[in-house]
Amino acid sequence: MQYLVSGRDQSGYVSLSRDTTSAALKKARELLQEGYLDVRICTPQGRLLLSDEFDGFET
């Protein structure tokens, strides 16, 4: 089961897979710190999490 972390910057979109919830959250937060916009996590169950939902997501 994979988590898909995605976001966009001036160059375009990036999509990265991570195996665990904590790894997905870590990468998503890194992308935000690097200035990416529209950072999202898609869970293995298909739930889409926006950046304002990251803090409430279980690790």
Helices and strands as residue ranges (DSSP letters): E 3-9, E 12-18, H 21-33, E 37-42, E 48-50, G 51-56
